[in-house]
Every structure is written in structure tokens, then in C-alpha cells.
Amino acid sequence: MTQLSAKMYCMWLSARTGKFYRLPTEAEWEYAARGGKNSRGYTYSGSNTLGEVAWYDGNSSLKVHKVGGKSPNELGLYDMSGNVAEWCSDWYHDDYFQIAESKDPQGPDYGTEKVVRGGSWFSNETFCNVSRRYKLKPDYRDTNFGFI
């Protein structure tokens, strides 16, 4: 799924339900993946043992799985360190968090690539680490990218 496809789905769902849906900012994604105020400081979203909370290259049989097949993180969220990596709304900047506002950063105003967070069914343990950041062109499409 491309970043644009994910945004379009959010717009469709908003129109259909009368509620507002959008992709998270990178900061919102990381706060949620780390467990918010309930965070226990895990390496992966909800555990230090990846197989407990994520479908990744070591256990996925190289395919996407139904959400909720692994344990949730501290906020009750599933698959934020695996299954599919999630598109965020932010443009990517290598050093953004060094220059960003400390409270609720919204990402750079422009760029050529969008932020992708979380690992996927195709990722190894390193790429599933909750702190790992990625960048992709917004029109990049693959089966291991989606949204929460």
C-alpha cells in the first residue's frame, strides 16, 4: 500500500463514518508503540522478546497475518513491531528530532520521502525495534507496508 492509498482510505472512512481519521504523526506513532504513559521501556512494542508481539521474518512464513494474533503492547495495541510497517503523515528528515519542538512535533513542512515505522512480516529483529525509522517515497507500494 502506498502512503497516498493509506491517506485516501482514512478520508473514505472519515466520510463514511462521520468521524475524523488520519495517519499518525511519527511522534504519535512512537508514543503509541512504546506504550504511552504505561511504557515499560521494551525494545519492541510490548516486549523484549519479538516473537511474543510481532510477526517478522523469523515466524511469519513470509506473509501478513490477521491482527491480534500476538500479544498487545501496554496500551492494548497489536502488531506495531511487525506484520506490516506503518506509514506516518510526516515527511522524513534525518535529524528532525534534534531540531523539532519537544511537545507534539508535526514533522518537517516538506520533503521527498515519508516516514515509515515498525517492522513487517519481512523484517528481521533489528528492523522491528520500536526506535527504528525508515523513509520511502510516498508512491512506493509493497505488501509489507500499511497503516494502523
C-alpha positions as CSV (number, residue, x, y, z in Angstrom):
1,M,0.0,0.0,0.0
2,T,1.3,3.5,-0.8
3,Q,1.2,6.4,1.6
4,L,-1.3,8.1,-0.6
5,S,-3.5,4.9,-0.6
6,A,-3.4,4.9,3.2
7,K,-4.4,8.6,3.3
8,M,-7.2,8.0,0.9
9,Y,-8.6,5.2,3.0
10,C,-8.6,7.5,6.0
11,M,-10.5,10.1,4.0
12,W,-13.0,7.4,2.8
13,L,-13.5,6.1,6.3
14,S,-14.0,9.6,7.7
15,A,-16.7,10.3,5.1
16,R,-18.4,7.0,5.7
17,T,-18.5,7.2,9.5
18,G,-18.7,10.9,10.1
19,K,-15.6,10.7,12.4
20,F,-12.2,12.0,11.5
21,Y,-9.4,9.6,10.7
22,R,-5.9,10.3,9.6
23,L,-2.4,8.8,9.6
24,P,-0.5,9.4,12.8
25,T,2.5,11.7,13.0
26,E,5.8,9.9,13.7
27,A,5.8,11.2,17.2
28,E,2.2,9.9,17.8
29,W,3.2,6.5,16.3
30,E,6.2,6.2,18.6
31,Y,4.3,7.2,21.7
32,A,1.7,4.6,21.0
33,A,4.2,1.9,20.0
34,R,6.2,2.5,23.2
35,G,3.1,2.1,25.3
36,G,2.4,5.7,26.1
37,K,2.3,6.6,29.8
38,N,2.2,2.8,30.6
39,S,5.6,2.2,28.8
40,R,7.9,-0.4,30.4
41,G,10.7,0.6,28.0
42,Y,10.7,-2.5,25.9
43,T,12.8,-3.0,22.8
44,Y,9.8,-4.0,20.7
45,S,6.2,-2.8,21.1
46,G,5.1,-4.6,24.2
47,S,8.0,-7.0,24.9
48,N,11.8,-7.5,24.8
49,T,11.0,-10.8,23.0
50,L,9.9,-10.1,19.5
51,G,8.1,-13.3,18.8
52,E,5.7,-12.6,21.7
53,V,4.4,-9.4,20.0
54,A,5.2,-9.5,16.3
55,W,5.1,-11.4,13.0
56,Y,8.5,-10.9,11.5
57,D,10.8,-12.9,9.2
58,G,11.6,-15.4,11.9
59,N,8.0,-16.6,12.4
60,S,5.7,-15.2,9.8
61,S,6.2,-17.7,7.0
62,L,6.8,-14.5,5.0
63,K,3.1,-13.4,4.8
64,V,0.8,-11.0,6.6
65,H,-1.2,-12.3,9.5
66,K,-4.6,-11.3,11.0
67,V,-4.2,-8.5,13.5
68,G,-4.3,-9.7,17.1
69,G,-2.5,-13.0,16.8
70,K,0.2,-11.9,19.1
71,S,0.2,-10.1,22.5
72,P,-0.6,-6.4,22.6
73,N,1.6,-3.6,24.0
74,E,0.9,-1.7,27.2
75,L,-1.9,0.3,25.5
76,G,-3.6,-2.8,24.1
77,L,-2.3,-2.1,20.5
78,Y,-1.3,-5.0,18.3
79,D,1.4,-5.5,15.6
80,M,3.3,-2.3,16.0
81,S,6.7,-4.0,15.7
82,G,5.7,-6.4,12.9
83,N,3.2,-7.7,10.5
84,V,3.2,-4.5,8.3
85,A,5.2,-1.4,8.7
86,E,3.1,1.7,9.1
87,W,3.1,4.9,7.1
88,C,3.1,8.1,9.1
89,S,2.0,11.5,7.9
90,D,5.4,13.2,8.3
91,W,8.0,14.0,5.7
92,Y,11.3,12.3,6.6
93,H,14.3,14.3,7.8
94,D,17.5,12.6,9.1
95,D,17.9,14.9,12.1
96,Y,14.3,16.0,12.6
97,F,14.1,15.1,16.3
98,Q,17.2,17.2,17.1
99,I,15.5,20.3,15.7
100,A,11.9,19.6,16.4
101,E,9.7,21.1,19.1
102,S,9.8,18.8,22.1
103,K,6.0,18.7,22.5
104,D,3.8,17.1,19.8
105,P,6.2,17.6,16.8
106,Q,4.3,17.5,13.5
107,G,7.2,16.7,11.2
108,P,9.0,18.8,8.6
109,D,7.0,21.0,6.3
110,Y,8.4,19.4,3.1
111,G,10.5,16.6,1.8
112,T,10.7,13.9,-0.8
113,E,10.2,10.8,1.4
114,K,7.6,9.9,4.0
115,V,8.3,8.3,7.4
116,V,7.5,4.6,7.9
117,R,7.7,3.0,11.3
118,G,7.5,-0.5,12.8
119,G,8.8,-3.7,11.2
120,S,6.9,-6.1,9.0
121,W,6.5,-9.8,8.3
122,F,9.5,-9.4,6.0
123,S,11.7,-7.6,8.6
124,N,14.5,-9.1,10.8
125,E,14.7,-8.3,14.6
126,T,16.8,-5.1,14.0
127,F,14.2,-3.5,11.8
128,C,11.4,-4.3,14.3
129,N,13.0,-2.3,17.1
130,V,10.5,0.4,18.2
131,S,13.0,3.1,17.7
132,R,13.9,2.3,14.1
133,R,13.0,4.9,11.5
134,Y,12.5,4.4,7.7
135,K,11.9,6.6,4.7
136,L,10.2,5.8,1.5
137,K,8.8,7.7,-1.5
138,P,5.1,8.2,-0.9
139,D,4.2,6.3,-4.0
140,Y,6.2,3.2,-3.0
141,R,4.0,0.2,-2.9
142,D,4.6,-3.2,-1.3
143,T,2.7,-5.8,0.7
144,N,4.7,-5.2,3.8
145,F,3.6,-1.5,4.2
146,G,0.3,-0.3,5.5
147,F,-1.1,1.6,8.5
148,I,-2.6,1.1,11.9
